[in-house]
């Protein structure tokens, strides 16, 4: 048996597959390197009586040979059928299909931080008719800088208000 293992080469790595029962009410994910191992794991995962047959869930093609099994992609959906069970096409529900629509406008707001000391940044992106898009990035760097700017603007508005009040009072005094 050791000679057979050495001549056969290394065993293929297990690949993921999705298996379900005949009415698609139970779905499981299994890893198997060969068809025989996949049959065994599907039978135990779905708690089906022996023997079982595997078919492709999408069209009902039987998976009977190892060479065909090796051509299947990872994540292939398979259906496990026991005696007297047959494959049926999946029922298509119109409610699951999203309606096709064209958005006139779509606006997204993304908040993010580039530095732990930052207050944060805001990215606003608008898309029109799914084709034209424009975005603006508003960055707020550091709380200290933000407070400094707010105080500067407050001081400026107070100074401007004082000038307006003084000018108005001088004009009113001369008018009276």
C-alpha positions as CSV (number, residue, x, y, z in Angstrom):
1,X,0.0,0.0,0.0
2,X,3.0,2.3,0.7
3,X,4.2,1.7,-2.9
4,X,0.8,2.5,-4.3
5,X,0.7,5.8,-2.4
6,X,4.2,6.8,-3.6
7,X,3.3,6.0,-7.2
8,X,-0.1,7.7,-7.1
9,X,1.5,11.0,-5.9
10,X,0.3,13.4,-3.4
11,X,-3.5,13.5,-2.7
12,X,-5.3,16.4,-4.2
13,X,-6.2,19.1,-1.6
14,X,-9.9,19.2,-0.5
15,X,-12.1,21.7,-2.3
16,X,-15.3,23.4,-1.1
17,X,-18.7,22.4,-2.4
18,X,-22.3,23.3,-1.6
19,X,-24.7,20.4,-1.2
20,X,-28.5,20.5,-0.7
21,X,-31.3,17.9,-0.3
22,X,-33.9,17.2,-3.0
23,X,-36.3,20.0,-2.0
24,X,-33.5,22.6,-1.3
25,X,-34.7,23.1,2.3
26,X,-31.3,22.1,3.8
27,X,-28.0,23.4,2.5
28,X,-24.5,22.6,3.7
29,X,-21.0,23.4,2.8
30,X,-18.5,20.5,2.6
31,X,-14.8,20.1,1.8
32,X,-13.8,17.0,-0.2
33,X,-10.7,16.0,-2.3
34,X,-12.5,13.2,-4.2
35,X,-16.0,12.1,-5.4
36,X,-16.1,9.2,-2.9
37,X,-15.3,11.5,0.0
38,X,-17.8,14.1,-1.2
39,X,-20.5,11.4,-1.4
40,X,-19.7,10.3,2.2
41,X,-19.6,13.8,3.6
42,X,-22.8,14.9,1.8
43,X,-24.6,11.8,3.1
44,X,-23.6,12.5,6.7
45,X,-24.1,16.3,6.5
46,X,-27.6,16.0,5.1
47,X,-28.4,12.8,7.2
48,X,-29.6,10.9,4.1
49,X,-30.0,7.1,3.8
50,X,-27.4,5.3,1.6
51,X,-26.9,5.1,-1.3
52,X,-27.0,8.7,-2.6
53,X,-26.4,10.2,-6.0
54,X,-25.0,13.7,-6.7
55,X,-26.3,16.0,-9.4
56,X,-25.6,19.6,-10.4
57,X,-28.2,21.8,-8.7
58,X,-28.5,24.1,-11.7
59,X,-29.4,21.6,-14.4
60,X,-29.5,18.1,-12.9
61,X,-26.4,16.6,-14.6
62,X,-25.3,13.5,-12.7
63,X,-21.8,13.5,-11.2
64,X,-20.8,9.9,-11.5
65,X,-17.1,9.8,-12.4
66,X,-14.0,11.0,-10.7
67,X,-12.8,12.7,-14.0
68,X,-16.0,14.8,-14.3
69,X,-15.8,15.6,-10.6
70,X,-12.3,17.0,-11.0
71,X,-13.6,19.5,-13.7
72,X,-16.1,21.1,-11.3
73,X,-15.2,24.5,-9.9
74,X,-14.8,25.3,-6.2
75,X,-18.1,26.2,-4.6
76,X,-20.2,24.3,-7.2
77,X,-23.8,23.7,-6.0
78,X,-24.8,20.0,-5.9
79,X,-27.9,18.2,-5.0
80,X,-27.8,14.9,-3.1
81,X,-30.6,12.5,-4.1
82,X,-31.5,9.3,-2.3
83,X,-33.7,6.4,-3.6
84,X,-36.8,7.5,-5.6
85,X,-35.9,11.2,-5.4
86,X,-35.6,13.2,-8.6
87,X,-34.1,16.5,-9.6
88,X,-36.5,19.4,-10.2
89,X,-35.7,22.8,-11.5
90,X,-35.5,25.5,-8.9
91,X,-38.6,27.7,-8.6
92,X,-38.0,31.2,-9.8
93,X,-39.6,33.8,-7.6
94,X,-40.1,37.2,-9.2
95,X,-40.0,38.8,-5.8
96,X,-36.3,37.9,-5.3
97,X,-35.3,39.6,-8.6
98,X,-34.5,43.2,-8.0
99,X,-36.4,45.6,-10.2
100,X,-34.4,47.2,-12.9
101,X,-34.4,51.0,-12.4
102,X,-32.4,54.0,-13.3
103,X,-31.6,56.3,-10.5
104,X,-31.9,60.0,-11.3
105,X,-29.5,61.0,-8.5
106,X,-27.6,59.1,-5.8
107,X,-25.8,61.0,-3.0
108,X,-23.4,59.2,-0.7
109,X,-21.7,60.4,2.5
110,X,-18.5,58.7,3.7
111,X,-16.9,59.6,7.1
112,X,-13.4,58.5,7.6
113,X,-10.2,59.4,9.6
114,X,-6.7,59.7,8.2
115,X,-5.1,60.3,11.6
116,X,-6.2,59.4,15.1
117,X,-5.9,63.1,16.2
118,X,-8.2,64.3,13.3
119,X,-11.8,65.1,13.9
120,X,-12.6,63.2,10.7
121,X,-13.1,63.8,7.1
122,X,-16.4,63.8,5.0
123,X,-16.6,62.8,1.4
124,X,-19.7,63.7,-0.4
125,X,-20.3,62.0,-3.8
126,X,-23.3,62.7,-6.1
127,X,-24.0,60.5,-9.1
128,X,-26.5,61.6,-11.8
129,X,-28.3,59.1,-14.0
130,X,-25.7,56.5,-13.0
131,X,-23.2,58.1,-15.4
132,X,-22.0,61.5,-14.2
133,X,-20.5,61.8,-10.8
134,X,-18.9,64.6,-8.7
135,X,-17.4,64.4,-5.3
136,X,-16.1,66.8,-2.6
137,X,-13.7,65.9,0.2
138,X,-14.1,68.0,3.4
139,X,-11.2,67.5,5.7
140,X,-11.1,68.5,9.4
141,X,-7.5,68.3,10.6
142,X,-7.2,68.4,14.4
143,X,-9.5,69.9,17.0
144,X,-7.0,72.6,18.0
145,X,-6.9,74.0,14.5
146,X,-10.7,73.9,14.2
147,X,-11.2,75.7,17.5
148,X,-8.6,78.3,16.5
149,X,-10.4,79.0,13.2
150,X,-13.8,79.2,15.0
151,X,-12.4,81.7,17.5
152,X,-10.8,83.8,14.7
153,X,-14.1,84.0,12.8
154,X,-16.0,84.9,16.0
155,X,-13.5,87.6,16.7
156,X,-13.8,88.9,13.2
157,X,-17.6,89.1,13.3
158,X,-17.5,90.8,16.7
159,X,-15.1,93.4,15.4
160,X,-17.2,94.0,12.3
161,X,-20.3,94.3,14.4
162,X,-18.5,96.9,16.6
163,X,-17.4,98.9,13.6
164,X,-21.0,98.9,12.2
165,X,-22.5,100.0,15.6
166,X,-19.9,102.8,16.0
167,X,-20.4,104.1,12.5
168,X,-24.2,103.9,12.9
169,X,-24.1,105.7,16.3
170,X,-21.9,108.6,14.8
171,X,-24.2,109.0,11.9
172,X,-27.3,109.0,14.2
173,X,-25.6,111.6,16.5
174,X,-24.9,113.9,13.6
175,X,-28.4,113.4,12.2
176,X,-30.1,114.3,15.6
